[in-house]
Amino acid sequence: MRAISRGFMNLFRFGGRDSPGQFWPYAAVVFVIGFAVMSFGVAMAMGPLFEQALLAAQQNPDSVHVTQSPTHYSVRIEPGAGFAPDFSNFFLALGTGAALLIGLLAAAVTRRLHDRGLSGFIGLVPVVFLVTGLVGMQRLMAAFDSPDFDERLLILIVLNNLVYLASLAGLVILLILPGQSGANAYGAPAASRVASLAD
């Protein structure tokens, strides 16, 4: 519990070092909060999308097909249907959830990387690819039924997302690995600071 409250109290402290024991309990709570906010936002955004699809299916029964049951909902749009769902609220919800996660984790990730003797800027690498993927997907979905749809954008987004996943996995590995046992450019280990404060 102390690590969680410490994380929230140090939201804007990018200096110093955090041990794995200080970082991971806080990070787990942040992920639960972030994904709860994101899930709520996505659920709220999906309602209007379903309504758009139902209306389009009623107006264009030959080109827009909606299948629904208590546990399943699918929309099939034929090419040239002239209907493209508005995904802006969906991507706004995803972006808001991602921004919340990044904001709450930025300082803690920086301090954890410092514990390994690394610059906190390494934590920005997955963020760049995440933002690029979200922006690219929104553009792709907006132009999906357009005659000038660029399939190269789809390939670039897939490649971007693969690099994002690889960079995120690399960052998680760095966050899991133990910190340097002695002092480094970012200060003494977290355990040493606690011991010196106790004396």
C-alpha positions in Angstrom: 0.0 0.0 0.0 2.9 2.3 0.8 4.3 1.9 -2.8 1.0 2.8 -4.3 0.5 6.0 -2.3 4.2 6.9 -2.9 3.6 6.5 -6.6 0.7 8.9 -6.6 2.5 11.4 -4.4 5.4 11.4 -6.7 3.5 11.9 -10.0 5.7 14.8 -11.1 9.1 13.7 -9.6 11.2 12.5 -12.5 14.5 12.5 -10.6 15.8 9.7 -8.4 15.4 5.9 -8.5 12.6 3.4 -7.8 13.1 -0.2 -7.0 10.9 -2.9 -8.6 9.1 -3.2 -5.3 8.3 0.5 -5.4 7.3 0.5 -9.0 5.2 -2.6 -9.7 2.4 -2.3 -7.1 1.8 1.3 -8.2 2.0 0.3 -11.9 -0.6 -2.5 -11.4 -3.1 0.0 -9.8 -2.5 2.5 -12.6 -3.2 -0.2 -15.3 -6.4 -1.2 -13.6 -7.6 2.5 -13.4 -6.4 3.2 -17.0 -8.1 0.2 -18.5 -11.3 0.8 -16.5 -11.5 4.3 -17.9 -10.6 3.2 -21.4 -13.2 0.4 -21.3 -15.9 2.7 -20.1 -15.1 5.3 -22.8 -15.0 2.6 -25.5 -18.4 1.2 -24.3 -19.9 4.6 -24.4 -18.5 5.3 -27.9 -19.8 1.9 -29.3 -23.5 2.7 -28.7 -23.7 5.5 -31.2 -21.7 3.4 -33.7 -24.2 0.6 -33.5 -27.0 3.0 -33.9 -25.3 4.4 -37.1 -24.9 0.9 -38.5 -28.5 0.0 -37.8 -29.8 3.2 -39.5 -27.5 2.6 -42.5 -28.7 -1.1 -42.7 -32.3 0.1 -42.8 -31.5 2.7 -45.5 -29.2 0.4 -47.5 -30.2 -3.2 -46.9 -28.3 -4.5 -49.9 -24.9 -3.0 -48.9 -25.0 -2.8 -45.0 -25.7 -5.9 -43.1 -26.1 -6.0 -39.3 -26.3 -9.3 -37.3 -27.0 -9.2 -33.6 -27.8 -11.4 -30.7 -27.5 -11.0 -26.9 -23.8 -12.0 -27.1 -22.8 -10.9 -30.6 -22.9 -7.9 -32.9 -21.4 -7.7 -36.3 -21.6 -5.2 -39.2 -20.7 -6.0 -42.7 -20.3 -3.1 -45.2 -20.0 -3.9 -48.9 -17.5 -1.9 -50.9 -19.0 1.3 -52.3 -21.9 1.3 -49.8 -21.4 5.0 -49.2 -21.4 4.4 -45.4 -18.4 4.8 -43.2 -19.0 4.7 -39.4 -17.7 7.7 -37.4 -15.0 6.2 -35.2 -13.9 9.6 -33.8 -15.4 9.0 -30.3 -14.0 5.5 -30.2 -10.5 6.7 -30.9 -11.0 9.6 -28.5 -11.8 7.1 -25.8 -8.7 5.0 -26.6 -6.5 8.2 -26.8 -7.9 9.5 -23.4 -7.2 6.1 -21.7 -3.7 5.9 -23.2 -3.0 9.5 -22.2 -4.1 8.7 -18.6 -1.9 5.7 -18.5 1.1 7.6 -19.9 0.6 10.6 -17.5 0.3 8.4 -14.4 3.3 6.2 -15.3 5.7 8.7 -16.8 7.6 9.7 -13.7 7.5 6.2 -12.2 8.9 4.6 -15.4 11.6 7.3 -15.5 12.7 6.6 -11.9 12.6 2.8 -12.6 14.8 3.3 -15.7 17.1 5.5 -13.6 17.5 2.6 -11.2 19.0 0.6 -14.1 21.3 3.5 -14.9 19.3 4.4 -18.0 17.7 7.6 -19.3 14.0 8.0 -18.7 13.7 9.1 -22.4 13.8 5.4 -23.3 10.3 5.2 -22.0 9.1 7.5 -24.7 10.0 5.0 -27.5 6.7 2.9 -27.3 4.7 6.1 -26.8 5.8 7.5 -30.2 4.6 4.3 -31.9 1.4 4.1 -29.9 0.4 7.7 -30.9 1.4 7.0 -34.5 -0.8 3.9 -34.5 -3.8 5.6 -33.0 -3.6 8.5 -35.5 -3.0 6.2 -38.4 -5.9 3.9 -37.5 -8.3 6.8 -37.2 -7.2 8.0 -40.7 -7.5 4.5 -42.1 -11.0 4.0 -40.7 -12.2 7.4 -41.9 -11.0 6.6 -45.5 -12.1 3.0 -45.5 -14.9 3.3 -48.0 -13.3 6.2 -49.9 -12.3 5.7 -53.6 -8.8 7.0 -52.8 -8.3 4.4 -50.0 -4.5 3.9 -49.7 -3.7 0.2 -48.9 -0.1 1.3 -48.2 -1.4 3.1 -45.1 -2.7 -0.2 -43.8 0.7 -1.9 -44.3 2.5 1.0 -42.6 0.1 0.8 -39.6 0.7 -3.0 -39.3 4.4 -2.5 -39.4 4.2 0.4 -36.9 2.1 -1.7 -34.5 4.6 -4.6 -34.7 7.4 -2.1 -33.8 5.3 -0.7 -31.0 4.7 -4.2 -29.5 8.4 -5.0 -29.7 9.4 -1.7 -28.1 6.8 -2.1 -25.4 8.1 -5.6 -24.7 11.6 -4.3 -24.5 10.6 -1.5 -22.1 8.8 -4.0 -19.8 11.9 -6.2 -19.7 14.0 -3.2 -18.7 11.4 -2.4 -16.0 11.5 -6.0 -14.7 15.3 -6.4 -14.5 16.9 -5.5 -11.1 18.5 -2.1 -10.6 22.1 -1.4 -10.2 23.3 -2.3 -6.7 25.4 0.8 -6.1 25.0 4.5 -6.8 24.8 5.7 -10.4 24.3 9.0 -12.1 20.8 9.2 -10.8 21.6 8.7 -7.1 21.8 5.9 -4.6 19.6 2.8 -4.7 16.2 3.2 -3.3 16.9 0.8 -0.4 20.0 2.8 0.6 18.0 6.0 0.7 15.4 4.3 2.9 18.1 3.0 5.3 19.9 6.4 5.5 16.6 8.1 6.3 15.9 5.6 9.1 19.3 6.3 10.7 
